[in-house]
């Protein structure tokens, strides 16, 4: 009987734990300087929200397009965005 109670309690606690998990907040900026001030120890990247990719400075699509913003690379990674391998130069 005790085991059943512990199992039931664990099953009831699962939805509460699942609500805590999720993407970390992402802070987008319109300028590279603003983003660098926000994360001085991190690399600033251009995040394309539509393609769900980020570009490093020096890549062809860095700071191009209307569906993107500058963000910290760590925040982009933690939010599930991936680095673009295209346009490395």
Rosetta constraint file for C-alpha pairs under 8 A:
AtomPair CA 1 CA 5 HARMONIC 6.48 0.50
AtomPair CA 2 CA 6 HARMONIC 6.38 0.50
AtomPair CA 3 CA 7 HARMONIC 6.17 0.50
AtomPair CA 4 CA 8 HARMONIC 6.04 0.50
AtomPair CA 5 CA 9 HARMONIC 6.07 0.50
AtomPair CA 6 CA 10 HARMONIC 6.18 0.50
AtomPair CA 7 CA 11 HARMONIC 6.27 0.50
AtomPair CA 8 CA 12 HARMONIC 6.26 0.50
AtomPair CA 9 CA 13 HARMONIC 6.30 0.50
AtomPair CA 10 CA 14 HARMONIC 6.49 0.50
AtomPair CA 11 CA 15 HARMONIC 7.94 0.50
AtomPair CA 12 CA 16 HARMONIC 7.90 0.50
AtomPair CA 13 CA 17 HARMONIC 6.53 0.50
AtomPair CA 14 CA 18 HARMONIC 6.17 0.50
AtomPair CA 15 CA 19 HARMONIC 6.35 0.50
AtomPair CA 16 CA 20 HARMONIC 6.90 0.50
AtomPair CA 17 CA 21 HARMONIC 6.90 0.50
AtomPair CA 23 CA 78 HARMONIC 6.82 0.50
AtomPair CA 23 CA 79 HARMONIC 4.96 0.50
AtomPair CA 23 CA 80 HARMONIC 7.38 0.50
AtomPair CA 24 CA 75 HARMONIC 7.21 0.50
AtomPair CA 24 CA 78 HARMONIC 6.27 0.50
AtomPair CA 24 CA 79 HARMONIC 5.63 0.50
AtomPair CA 25 CA 75 HARMONIC 7.37 0.50
AtomPair CA 25 CA 79 HARMONIC 7.30 0.50
AtomPair CA 26 CA 71 HARMONIC 7.48 0.50
AtomPair CA 26 CA 75 HARMONIC 5.78 0.50
AtomPair CA 26 CA 76 HARMONIC 6.88 0.50
AtomPair CA 26 CA 79 HARMONIC 6.93 0.50
AtomPair CA 27 CA 71 HARMONIC 6.30 0.50
AtomPair CA 27 CA 72 HARMONIC 7.88 0.50
AtomPair CA 27 CA 75 HARMONIC 7.74 0.50
AtomPair CA 28 CA 35 HARMONIC 7.49 0.50
AtomPair CA 28 CA 69 HARMONIC 5.56 0.50
AtomPair CA 28 CA 70 HARMONIC 5.70 0.50
AtomPair CA 28 CA 71 HARMONIC 5.10 0.50
AtomPair CA 29 CA 34 HARMONIC 6.29 0.50
AtomPair CA 29 CA 35 HARMONIC 5.71 0.50
AtomPair CA 29 CA 69 HARMONIC 5.62 0.50
AtomPair CA 29 CA 70 HARMONIC 5.04 0.50
AtomPair CA 29 CA 71 HARMONIC 6.26 0.50
AtomPair CA 30 CA 34 HARMONIC 7.55 0.50
AtomPair CA 30 CA 69 HARMONIC 5.61 0.50
AtomPair CA 30 CA 70 HARMONIC 6.14 0.50
AtomPair CA 31 CA 35 HARMONIC 6.61 0.50
AtomPair CA 31 CA 69 HARMONIC 7.76 0.50
AtomPair CA 31 CA 70 HARMONIC 6.42 0.50
AtomPair CA 32 CA 36 HARMONIC 6.21 0.50
AtomPair CA 32 CA 44 HARMONIC 6.95 0.50
AtomPair CA 32 CA 70 HARMONIC 5.86 0.50
AtomPair CA 33 CA 37 HARMONIC 6.30 0.50
AtomPair CA 34 CA 38 HARMONIC 6.39 0.50
AtomPair CA 35 CA 39 HARMONIC 6.38 0.50
AtomPair CA 35 CA 44 HARMONIC 6.46 0.50
AtomPair CA 35 CA 70 HARMONIC 6.17 0.50
AtomPair CA 35 CA 71 HARMONIC 5.81 0.50
AtomPair CA 35 CA 72 HARMONIC 6.60 0.50
AtomPair CA 36 CA 40 HARMONIC 5.30 0.50
AtomPair CA 36 CA 42 HARMONIC 7.67 0.50
AtomPair CA 36 CA 43 HARMONIC 7.57 0.50
AtomPair CA 36 CA 44 HARMONIC 6.19 0.50
AtomPair CA 36 CA 72 HARMONIC 7.60 0.50
AtomPair CA 38 CA 72 HARMONIC 7.95 0.50
AtomPair CA 39 CA 43 HARMONIC 7.68 0.50
AtomPair CA 39 CA 44 HARMONIC 7.86 0.50
AtomPair CA 39 CA 72 HARMONIC 6.22 0.50
AtomPair CA 42 CA 72 HARMONIC 6.20 0.50
AtomPair CA 42 CA 73 HARMONIC 6.57 0.50
AtomPair CA 42 CA 74 HARMONIC 6.94 0.50
AtomPair CA 43 CA 72 HARMONIC 5.92 0.50
AtomPair CA 43 CA 73 HARMONIC 5.56 0.50
AtomPair CA 43 CA 74 HARMONIC 7.87 0.50
AtomPair CA 44 CA 56 HARMONIC 7.49 0.50
AtomPair CA 44 CA 57 HARMONIC 7.90 0.50
AtomPair CA 44 CA 70 HARMONIC 6.49 0.50
AtomPair CA 44 CA 71 HARMONIC 5.69 0.50
AtomPair CA 44 CA 72 HARMONIC 4.75 0.50
AtomPair CA 44 CA 73 HARMONIC 5.81 0.50
AtomPair CA 45 CA 54 HARMONIC 6.16 0.50
AtomPair CA 45 CA 55 HARMONIC 5.60 0.50
AtomPair CA 45 CA 56 HARMONIC 5.10 0.50
AtomPair CA 45 CA 57 HARMONIC 6.66 0.50
AtomPair CA 45 CA 62 HARMONIC 7.57 0.50
AtomPair CA 45 CA 70 HARMONIC 5.63 0.50
AtomPair CA 45 CA 71 HARMONIC 5.60 0.50
AtomPair CA 45 CA 72 HARMONIC 6.12 0.50
AtomPair CA 45 CA 73 HARMONIC 5.75 0.50
AtomPair CA 46 CA 54 HARMONIC 5.39 0.50
AtomPair CA 46 CA 55 HARMONIC 5.11 0.50
AtomPair CA 46 CA 56 HARMONIC 6.63 0.50
AtomPair CA 46 CA 57 HARMONIC 7.81 0.50
AtomPair CA 46 CA 62 HARMONIC 5.58 0.50
AtomPair CA 46 CA 63 HARMONIC 5.63 0.50
AtomPair CA 46 CA 68 HARMONIC 6.58 0.50
AtomPair CA 46 CA 69 HARMONIC 5.68 0.50
AtomPair CA 46 CA 70 HARMONIC 4.62 0.50
AtomPair CA 46 CA 71 HARMONIC 6.42 0.50
AtomPair CA 47 CA 52 HARMONIC 7.28 0.50
AtomPair CA 47 CA 53 HARMONIC 6.00 0.50
AtomPair CA 47 CA 54 HARMONIC 4.23 0.50
AtomPair CA 47 CA 55 HARMONIC 6.45 0.50
AtomPair CA 47 CA 68 HARMONIC 5.17 0.50
AtomPair CA 47 CA 69 HARMONIC 5.42 0.50
AtomPair CA 47 CA 70 HARMONIC 6.04 0.50
AtomPair CA 47 CA 71 HARMONIC 6.58 0.50
AtomPair CA 47 CA 76 HARMONIC 7.51 0.50
AtomPair CA 48 CA 52 HARMONIC 5.72 0.50
AtomPair CA 48 CA 53 HARMONIC 5.54 0.50
AtomPair CA 48 CA 54 HARMONIC 5.93 0.50
AtomPair CA 48 CA 55 HARMONIC 7.98 0.50
AtomPair CA 48 CA 65 HARMONIC 7.88 0.50
AtomPair CA 48 CA 67 HARMONIC 5.73 0.50
AtomPair CA 48 CA 68 HARMONIC 4.23 0.50
AtomPair CA 48 CA 69 HARMONIC 6.90 0.50
AtomPair CA 49 CA 53 HARMONIC 7.04 0.50
AtomPair CA 49 CA 67 HARMONIC 5.83 0.50
AtomPair CA 49 CA 68 HARMONIC 5.60 0.50
AtomPair CA 50 CA 67 HARMONIC 6.17 0.50
AtomPair CA 50 CA 68 HARMONIC 7.76 0.50
AtomPair CA 52 CA 81 HARMONIC 5.54 0.50
AtomPair CA 52 CA 82 HARMONIC 6.87 0.50
AtomPair CA 53 CA 81 HARMONIC 5.54 0.50
AtomPair CA 53 CA 82 HARMONIC 5.01 0.50
AtomPair CA 53 CA 83 HARMONIC 5.51 0.50
AtomPair CA 53 CA 84 HARMONIC 5.62 0.50
AtomPair CA 54 CA 76 HARMONIC 7.48 0.50
AtomPair CA 54 CA 81 HARMONIC 6.82 0.50
AtomPair CA 54 CA 82 HARMONIC 6.20 0.50
AtomPair CA 54 CA 83 HARMONIC 4.97 0.50
AtomPair CA 54 CA 84 HARMONIC 5.84 0.50
AtomPair CA 55 CA 59 HARMONIC 6.26 0.50
AtomPair CA 55 CA 61 HARMONIC 6.68 0.50
AtomPair CA 55 CA 62 HARMONIC 5.37 0.50
AtomPair CA 55 CA 83 HARMONIC 6.22 0.50
AtomPair CA 55 CA 84 HARMONIC 5.78 0.50
AtomPair CA 56 CA 62 HARMONIC 6.29 0.50
AtomPair CA 57 CA 62 HARMONIC 5.82 0.50
AtomPair CA 58 CA 62 HARMONIC 6.79 0.50
AtomPair CA 58 CA 88 HARMONIC 7.18 0.50
AtomPair CA 58 CA 89 HARMONIC 6.29 0.50
AtomPair CA 59 CA 86 HARMONIC 7.77 0.50
AtomPair CA 59 CA 87 HARMONIC 5.06 0.50
AtomPair CA 59 CA 88 HARMONIC 5.05 0.50
AtomPair CA 59 CA 89 HARMONIC 5.93 0.50
AtomPair CA 60 CA 87 HARMONIC 5.01 0.50
AtomPair CA 60 CA 88 HARMONIC 7.12 0.50
AtomPair CA 60 CA 89 HARMONIC 7.57 0.50
AtomPair CA 61 CA 65 HARMONIC 7.86 0.50
AtomPair CA 61 CA 87 HARMONIC 7.04 0.50
AtomPair CA 63 CA 68 HARMONIC 7.58 0.50
AtomPair CA 63 CA 69 HARMONIC 7.56 0.50
AtomPair CA 63 CA 70 HARMONIC 7.67 0.50
AtomPair CA 64 CA 68 HARMONIC 7.73 0.50
AtomPair CA 71 CA 75 HARMONIC 7.09 0.50
AtomPair CA 71 CA 76 HARMONIC 6.79 0.50
AtomPair CA 72 CA 76 HARMONIC 6.34 0.50
AtomPair CA 73 CA 77 HARMONIC 6.18 0.50
AtomPair CA 74 CA 78 HARMONIC 6.08 0.50
AtomPair CA 75 CA 79 HARMONIC 6.06 0.50
AtomPair CA 76 CA 80 HARMONIC 6.55 0.50
AtomPair CA 76 CA 81 HARMONIC 5.36 0.50
AtomPair CA 76 CA 82 HARMONIC 7.60 0.50
AtomPair CA 77 CA 81 HARMONIC 5.28 0.50
AtomPair CA 77 CA 82 HARMONIC 6.42 0.50
